[in-house]
Amino acid sequence: MPSQLYFDYNATTPCAKEVIESMLPHFYENFGNPSSSHHPYGWLAKSSVEDSSLSIAKNLDVSPSSLIYTSGATESINMVLKGVARKMRSKGNHIITTKVAHKAVLDTCAFLEEDGFEISYLDVDSEGLISLETLNQTLRSDTILVSILYANNETGIIQPLDEISKLTHQNGSLLFSDTTQALGKVAITHVLDLVDFACFSGHKVYGPKGIGLVYIKDNENGDSLPSFIQGGGQQKKQRGGTINTPLIVGLAKAIELACKNLSEETRRLNNLRDALEGGLLEIELAVSNSTKLRRLPNTINISFSYVDGANLLTALSRQIAVSNGSACNSSSVEPSHVLTAMGVERSLAFASLRLSIGRFTTEEDINKAIEIVTEEVAIQRENNILWERR
Ligand code: PLP
């Protein structure tokens, strides 16, 4: 394991030991195919998958029939957006999302635009929130879907889903929320009541990579979304392919652990986050990009003027793992689309850090992180002639 402090839990999390232990028997002893209906190997695997679905459903307070396993949140997003578009095309071809959506949503929307769908991208204010009034004005009789990121992966800002749900449903449109970052950090069950579709990802909640979920509220008959991957008829024909027993068992364990001590963990993370943010805001001219009260308890996003963002990240990477935007986008040379949508000036957006903490972050880590970032920002500024002349 690298020796750097890990402050990038929104990018991914380590697999919990209990999760690994829960999966191991399903690679060898219980290796059967859940679709093999003629022998005990298949029966055993099938019952492990059913137990996992029951456990996830109980922890999320939803019906097991509302859960479809995918390879992760990106696939889930593709399945919902493309599925609704295909299914509802005769009703309309208008979809609403926001400029701060995750790239998985934005890229899928771009794909749908090429296919003749019209997408409206809602602006956000300087705090990262959409305007309900603008949403209301943008909804049309042919709007089939509204897709809203619940908790932003870069800033942690949480959108007002109660009101969004009301407006969307009053208009007769469906609501999808990308809830990937919220699970295990804040209570999620009431959110699932408000939406028609949601998505989750195992590796964001101390589970394995390569497994995720689509939540489909009304899926009793398995026909709420058309088949996304054809072949084999698995998962009510909505997503073909051999069911991945070990990863599903691991996902169920990860969700069980994430929901177990949620309110305590939320409180603990909140305190650590406030200490981290408070410490970093002591740096001269540091500005927080996540100032709203309703936000994830583990995420901060801070800009430092008079600093070259790329140099800062490179220097920090020797001691601490942080990010300056979406991890899925880290090779891009464009500043974060989330921060630019919030009106953060380009150079300041480049000179921003997202620090996301998690289950294994300690108070000592927080103090070290403050020290490291404070020192590096000072070094970067010493090398910047504009800092002297400011
Ligand atoms: N949605 C959000 C909000 C995310 O943060 C991520 C991961 O960065 C994804 C979707 C994609 O998740 P996955 O890696 O499971 O495809």
Residues whose N, C-alpha, C, O or C-beta is under 5 A from the ligand:
A	BS01	PLP	N10 G72 A73 T74 E75 H102 A104 A151 N153 D178 T180 Q181 S201 C328
